[in-house]
Amino acid sequence: MHTRIRNLCFAALFAALIAVCTWITVPGAVPFTMQTFAIMAAVGLLGTRRAFLSTLLYLALGCVGLPVFSGFRGGIGVLAGPTGGYLVGFLFSALVAGLLIDRFGDGVLSLFLSMCAGVAVCYLFGTAWFYILTLSGGGNTAILVILSKCVFPFIPFDLAKIALAVFLTRRLKKIIHL
């Protein structure tokens, strides 16, 4: 199969995986989903460019109205909502994690730390956006309160999702060549 077509197929496949993992949701101010797992698995298995493309495609599908965001929501308005920063942060998360893996290799520790850095970038974008929306809505919530809603509760789960992504990346790369 032509390399470009193959790359697009894998990007589409992982965009679908991100969407499916999004629907595995525990509701909250910022819902708990399996998106970060799918994005980090894409980075580990597909590499930086194809993982970035997968994430971009996932976001584009959501922006045109397909219900691929948490809570079976879709549309550009979701990006303007309280979780929009996390969605945009997914792009940079894939990029940062991928570039770090490219630079430091795909050993277990390198994968884990690179993916942690990627998720931290997602936290940064999402929390900043959530904070800005809170302030623009007339709230004067302290950043520590925002962090306690948007970051701290998710750290153990995201570490577990990253560990799963590392495990699957290491195992699947031995079996299949993406």
N, C-alpha and C positions, 0 to 999 in steps of 0.2 A: 504494500500500500504506500502511496506517495507520502512522504514525511509530513508535509503541510496538512494533508487531510487527516493523517493519523494524529497529529498534534491537536487539531480541532476536535476530533472525536473524543480524545481523552479529556480535553478541556470541557466539552459538553457533558461528558459522563460525570466528571467531578463537580460541575455546577449543579447537576441533578442530585448528586450525593449531598452537597451543601444544603440544597432545598429540603431534601428528605430529613436530614439531621436537624434542620430548623424546626420541623414540625414536632420533634421530640422536645416538649417544652414544659417547664414548671413556671407558671405565671408569677409575676412580681413587678416592682417598679421597673426593673430591668430583668426581663425573663431569662431563666436559665435554659439554655439550649445546647445542642451538640454541634452547633456551627463551628466553633473554634476547633473541635476535633477534626471535622471534615476539612477545614482549611489547612490545618497543620499536616494532616495526612496527605493532602494534595501537594503541599510544599515538599514533604519528604519523598513522595513517590514520583511526582511529575517534574520537580525542579521549579525554579523561580518563575520563568516566563509562563509556563503552562498553568501553574498554580495561580499566578496573577490574572491570567486570562480567564480561568475558571471562576475566580471570585468576581471579576468584572462582569462576566456573563450572568452570573447569579444575580448581581445587583441590577443589571439591565433588565432582566426578566421581571424582577420585582418592581422596578420603576415603571414599566409599561403596564402594570396592573395584575400580573399573575400573582396568585396568593402564595408566594414563596417565603415571605417574611414570617416571623413568629406570630402565632395566633391566626394563621392562614390569612394574613393581610398582604396587600400589595398596593402599588401606586407610589408616585413620587412624594406624596404627602407623608409617607412613613419616614422618609429621610429627614423631614422637617420636624418630626416628633422627638420625644425624649430619647429614643434609642437610635436615632439617625446617625449620631456620631460613631456609635459602635459599628454600624453597617459600613460607613465610609472607612472606619478604622480597619476593617477586614482587609481592604486593599493594601494598606500600608503594612499591616501585620504580615500578610503573605510576602510582600516585597522584602521587608526587613529580615524575616526568618529565612527566606530563600537566599538572600545575599550573604547572610552570616554562615549558612550551611555551605554555600559556594566557597566562601573564604576559609572556613575552618574544618571542612570535611563533614562526613556523615557518620562519624563514630557515635556511640550511644550518648556520651556526655555532650558532644558538640551538637547533636540533634536536639537533645533536651534543652540545653541552654539557649540555642538559637530559637527554638519554638517558644521558650519562656519570654525571650526578648520580643518576639513577634506579638505574643498575647499582651505583653506590657504596653506595646504601642497601641494596640486596640483599646486597652483600658484608658490610655492617655487621651485618645481622640474622643471616645465615648463619654468619659467623665467630664472632660472640658465642655463638650456640647451640652450634656445634662446640666452642668453648672451654669452655663450661659443662659439656657432656657429657664432655669429656676430664677436667676437674677432678673431676666427680662420679664418674667411673670410677676414681679413685685416681691419675690421671696428674698430673704436675706440669710439664707442657710449657710452655715459655715462649711468650708471644704471638707472638714472631718466628717460631718454628717453625710455629705454627698458620698464620700469614700465608703462610709459604712453601709450605704445603700447600694452603691454601684460597683464596688471593687472587693472589699474585704470578704463578703459572703461567698464570692465566686472563686477566690484563690484556691481553696482545696480541690474544688471540682475541676477547675482548669488545669491544675497540676496533674490530676488523675487522667484527664482527657489528653494532655500532652504525653504522659507516660504511655497511654494506649496508642497514640499516634506514632511514637517512637518505636514501640514494640512491633506494631504492624508494618511500619516502614522497613525496619530491619528484616523482618520475616518475609514480607512480600517481595522485596527487592532481590532476594535470593531465588525466588520462584518465578516471578514474571519480570520482564524487562519492558518497562514503560518508556 
